[in-house]
Amino acid sequence: MQPIDVEQVQQEIEKRANKEVYIHLETTNGAYASHFNKEAYNVGAFIRNAKVTYERGKIVGTENAFRVGLKMDIGWIYAEGISQFEIDENNALLMAGHDREGRLMVALQISEQPFHY
């Protein structure tokens, strides 16, 4: 993955607007929290292959603190903490944010094909 290029990511988000796409959205502090602090509260969310159509999308933020929002006709999909992206071999837009140790904290992926990996 490479650091966020706002213009490129925005173009990729727009390419997928008004199409039926599959979303992968994941947030976690996983076992990281309780591994280092037994009183820490673990949190996480995971959804894979949610089929949606979004009207528009936007990436905003600075340096390593980007937010991505996808506006649907009845609501929003939103991810915060995005710092890297790539386009995979299936033309899916993969975005992620990692902590200082390189552990995944948030992922938002958009694909015109279901995720099989």
Secondary structure in CASP SS format (residue, H / E / C, confidence):
PFRMAT SS
TARGET T0000
AUTHOR 0000-0000-0000
METHOD secondary structure of the structure
MODEL  1
M C 1.00
Q E 1.00
P E 1.00
I C 1.00
D C 1.00
V H 1.00
E H 1.00
Q H 1.00
V H 1.00
Q H 1.00
Q H 1.00
E H 1.00
I H 1.00
E H 1.00
K H 1.00
R C 1.00
A C 1.00
N C 1.00
K C 1.00
E E 1.00
V E 1.00
Y E 1.00
I E 1.00
H E 1.00
L E 1.00
E E 1.00
T E 1.00
T E 1.00
N C 1.00
G H 1.00
A H 1.00
Y H 1.00
A H 1.00
S H 1.00
H H 1.00
F H 1.00
N C 1.00
K C 1.00
E C 1.00
A C 1.00
Y C 1.00
N C 1.00
V C 1.00
G E 1.00
A E 1.00
F E 1.00
I E 1.00
R E 1.00
N E 1.00
A E 1.00
K E 1.00
V E 1.00
T E 1.00
Y C 1.00
E C 1.00
R E 1.00
G E 1.00
K E 1.00
I E 1.00
V E 1.00
G E 1.00
T E 1.00
E C 1.00
N C 1.00
A E 1.00
F E 1.00
R E 1.00
V E 1.00
G E 1.00
L E 1.00
K E 1.00
M E 1.00
D C 1.00
I C 1.00
G E 1.00
W E 1.00
I E 1.00
Y E 1.00
A E 1.00
E E 1.00
G E 1.00
I E 1.00
S C 1.00
Q E 1.00
F E 1.00
E E 1.00
I E 1.00
D C 1.00
E C 1.00
N C 1.00
N C 1.00
A C 1.00
L E 1.00
L E 1.00
M E 1.00
A E 1.00
G E 1.00
H E 1.00
D C 1.00
R C 1.00
E C 1.00
G C 1.00
R C 1.00
L E 1.00
M E 1.00
V E 1.00
A E 1.00
L E 1.00
Q E 1.00
I E 1.00
S E 1.00
E C 1.00
Q C 1.00
P C 1.00
F C 1.00
H C 1.00
Y C 1.00
END
